[in-house]
Amino acid sequence: MISISGLTGCTSSRYSLSKDSAPDQDIDTSTVANATPRKEPRSRYGNPASYRVRGKTYYVLDSADGFVEKGIASWYGKKFHGHSTSSGEPFNMYGMTAAHTRLPLPSYVEVKNLDNQRKIIVRVNDRGPFHQGRIIDLSYAAAKKLGITATGTGNVEIRTVVAADNTTEKVTESTPRKPELPENIPEGANLYLQVGAFGSKQNANLLESKLQNRYQKLSISTSFNNTRGVYRVRIGPLQSIADADRLSQNLSDDGYPHSHVVID
């Protein structure tokens, strides 16, 4: 996936498989438990205010509370197994996890198959899917438990699940494995660190001139909304989330604390 997953991963040497597939051996999902909602801090990775994929901007929600959505679910499996998700955690096709474009990472959602009425609970720890009309990408195990692996997709309703009050134990987030690239980044897309966005090109040029002696690969990207230009000062393309994390810290130390990752 970017998965910054459905997201469709790039077909470079990053993956040993060119196409996604189910595990080589069938699994008994009756023994696979639903994810257990618990209170967790937001992941260090995968939660920018916004990001762009294939020319579309996605805005990450401030809170998952009360979120409900209907649409098409898909799944991802062997090709991405073991690779880093957008949150930096390794993807496990046998786990009860999922990818969503806007929910905070991590979040917990109940997924209901509207065709057979099965329900599961998954932990959202990845970004995607970025295919038109799909709203969630499930791990293979979750998709099989829901009954959609045979068809590849399913008509679902998702709604967030909040941890019960008695599940208030503090969860210490382990240091994530920093991915070589955000998981499921579409082929041909690039990773940038956006430092600022302005309605005035003059202001964008001013920021660029302040940073150009210290930072390389600076550029100004322009887009238009109702004929009004937006000028974005970016550093990139970058090779990895690790690079973005390091640059973000350097920028914060230099007085620019609000940089965020953009995929374009």
C-alpha positions in Angstrom: 0.0 0.0 0.0 1.2 4.1 0.4 -0.2 2.1 2.2 2.3 7.4 2.7 -2.7 0.5 1.6 -5.7 -1.6 -1.7 -3.1 1.1 -1.9 -1.4 -0.5 -4.8 2.3 -0.9 -4.1 4.9 0.1 -6.6 6.4 -2.8 -8.6 10.0 -1.9 -8.0 12.6 -4.2 -6.4 11.1 -3.1 -3.1 8.7 -6.1 -3.5 9.7 -9.6 -4.4 6.3 -10.2 -6.0 4.9 -8.1 -8.9 1.3 -9.0 -8.1 -0.6 -9.4 -4.8 -2.0 -12.8 -3.8 -3.4 -14.9 -1.0 -1.1 -16.9 1.3 0.2 -20.2 -0.1 -1.6 -22.2 2.5 -5.2 -21.6 3.5 -5.9 -20.3 7.0 -8.7 -21.1 9.5 -10.0 -17.7 10.4 -12.3 -19.1 13.1 -9.2 -19.1 15.3 -8.3 -15.5 14.4 -9.7 -13.1 17.0 -11.0 -9.7 16.3 -8.8 -6.8 17.1 -9.4 -5.5 20.7 -9.9 -1.7 20.8 -7.6 0.0 23.3 -6.5 3.5 23.9 -3.3 4.3 22.0 -1.3 7.4 21.1 -1.3 8.5 17.5 1.5 6.9 15.5 4.5 9.1 14.8 4.0 8.3 11.1 1.1 8.4 8.8 -0.9 11.2 10.4 -0.1 14.4 8.5 -2.8 17.0 8.3 -3.1 16.3 4.6 -1.3 14.4 1.9 -1.7 13.9 -1.9 -1.8 10.8 -3.9 -2.4 10.7 -7.7 -3.3 14.4 -7.7 -5.9 14.1 -5.0 -5.6 15.6 -1.5 -6.7 13.6 1.5 -7.3 15.2 4.9 -6.6 13.1 8.0 -9.4 13.4 10.6 -8.6 14.9 14.0 -10.8 12.3 15.7 -12.3 8.9 14.7 -15.2 9.3 17.1 -18.6 8.7 15.5 -17.2 7.9 12.0 -19.5 5.9 9.8 -19.0 5.1 6.1 -20.5 2.8 3.5 -18.8 1.5 0.4 -16.6 -1.1 -1.1 -13.9 -3.0 0.8 -10.9 -4.8 -0.8 -8.0 -6.7 0.6 -4.2 -7.0 0.4 -1.9 -9.9 1.2 1.3 -11.7 0.3 2.9 -9.0 -1.8 3.0 -6.6 1.1 3.5 -9.1 3.9 6.3 -8.0 6.1 6.7 -4.5 4.5 6.1 -1.4 6.5 2.7 0.2 6.7 2.2 4.0 6.8 2.4 3.8 10.6 5.8 2.2 10.3 4.6 -1.2 11.6 5.2 -4.3 9.5 2.1 -5.5 7.6 0.8 -8.9 8.7 -1.6 -10.4 6.3 -2.7 -12.9 9.1 -3.6 -10.1 11.5 -6.8 -8.1 11.9 -5.7 -4.8 10.4 -6.8 -2.4 7.7 -5.9 0.7 5.6 -8.0 3.8 5.4 -7.3 7.2 3.7 -8.6 9.5 6.5 -8.9 7.8 9.9 -6.2 8.6 12.4 -3.6 5.9 12.8 -4.2 3.8 14.7 -8.0 3.5 14.9 -10.4 0.6 15.5 -13.4 0.0 13.2 -16.2 -2.5 13.0 -16.6 -3.7 9.4 -20.0 -5.2 8.5 -20.5 -7.2 5.3 -23.9 -5.9 4.0 -24.3 -9.0 1.9 -23.9 -11.7 4.5 -24.2 -9.6 7.7 -20.8 -10.8 9.1 -19.0 -8.3 11.4 -15.4 -8.0 12.3 -13.2 -5.5 14.2 -9.9 -4.4 12.8 -7.1 -2.0 13.7 -6.5 0.6 11.1 -2.7 1.1 10.9 -2.2 1.9 7.2 -3.1 4.3 4.4 -5.3 3.4 1.4 -7.0 2.2 -0.6 -6.6 4.8 -3.4 -8.8 3.0 -6.0 -12.0 4.9 -7.0 -15.0 3.8 -5.0 -13.1 1.7 -2.3 -13.2 2.9 1.3 -11.1 0.3 3.2 -8.4 -2.2 2.5 -8.4 -5.3 4.8 -5.7 -7.7 5.6 -6.2 -11.1 4.0 -7.2 -12.7 7.3 -9.8 -9.9 8.0 -11.2 -10.1 4.5 -11.6 -13.9 4.7 -13.2 -13.7 8.1 -15.6 -11.2 6.6 -16.2 -13.4 3.5 -14.9 -11.3 0.7 -11.7 -13.0 -0.4 -13.4 -15.1 -3.1 -14.8 -12.0 -4.9 -12.0 -9.7 -4.0 -14.3 -6.9 -2.8 -17.4 -6.6 -0.7 -20.1 -4.1 0.1 -19.5 -2.9 3.7 -20.4 -0.5 6.4 -17.6 0.7 8.7 -18.0 2.5 12.0 -15.3 3.4 14.6 -15.1 1.5 17.9 -13.9 3.4 21.0 -12.0 1.5 23.7 -14.1 0.9 26.9 -13.3 3.0 29.9 -11.7 0.1 31.7 -9.1 -0.3 28.8 -7.2 2.7 29.9 -3.8 1.1 30.4 -1.1 3.2 28.9 0.2 1.8 25.7 3.8 2.5 25.0 4.4 2.6 21.3 7.4 0.7 20.2 9.9 2.4 18.0 8.6 1.8 14.4 10.8 0.3 11.7 11.4 3.2 9.4 10.2 2.2 5.9 12.3 2.6 2.8 9.3 4.3 1.3 5.8 4.7 2.5 4.0 1.4 2.0 1.8 1.2 -1.1 3.0 4.4 -2.7 1.7 4.3 -6.3 4.3 3.7 -8.9 5.6 7.0 -10.2 4.6 9.0 -7.2 7.1 11.0 -5.1 7.6 11.7 -1.4 8.0 15.3 -0.3 8.2 17.3 3.0 6.0 20.3 2.7 7.2 23.3 4.7 4.5 25.9 3.9 1.6 26.8 1.6 0.8 30.4 0.5 -1.7 32.3 -1.5 1.1 34.6 -2.6 3.9 33.4 -4.7 6.1 36.2 -3.3 5.7 34.7 0.2 6.5 31.3 -1.1 9.7 32.7 -2.8 10.6 34.4 0.5 10.5 31.1 2.4 12.4 29.3 -0.3 15.1 31.9 -0.2 15.4 31.5 3.6 15.8 27.8 3.4 17.8 27.3 0.2 21.3 27.7 1.8 20.6 24.9 4.4 18.2 22.5 2.5 18.6 21.0 -0.9 15.9 19.8 -3.3 13.7 22.8 -2.5 10.9 23.5 -5.0 7.7 25.5 -5.2 4.6 23.5 -6.4 1.6 25.4 -7.7 -2.0 24.3 -7.8 -5.2 26.2 -8.4 -8.6 26.3 -6.6 -11.3 28.3 -8.3 -8.6 30.1 -10.3 -6.7 31.0 -7.1 -3.1 29.8 -6.9 -1.7 28.0 -3.9 2.1 27.9 -3.8 3.6 25.1 -1.7 7.3 25.1 -0.6 8.5 21.5 -0.6 11.7 19.6 -0.1 12.1 16.5 -2.3 11.6 14.1 -3.8 12.9 12.2 -0.8 14.0 8.5 -0.6 12.4 7.4 2.6 10.3 8.3 5.6 13.5 8.3 7.6 14.8 11.2 5.5 11.5 13.0 6.0 11.6 12.4 9.8 15.2 13.7 10.0 14.4 16.8 7.9 11.2 17.5 9.8 13.2 17.6 13.1 15.8 19.9 11.6 13.1 22.2 10.3 11.5 22.3 13.7 14.8 23.1 15.3 15.1 26.0 12.8 11.7 27.4 13.7 9.5 25.6 11.1 7.6 23.0 13.2 4.6 22.4 10.9 6.1 20.5 8.0 4.4 17.4 6.8 4.7 14.5 4.3 3.0 14.9 0.9 2.7 12.2 -1.8 2.5 13.5 -5.3 
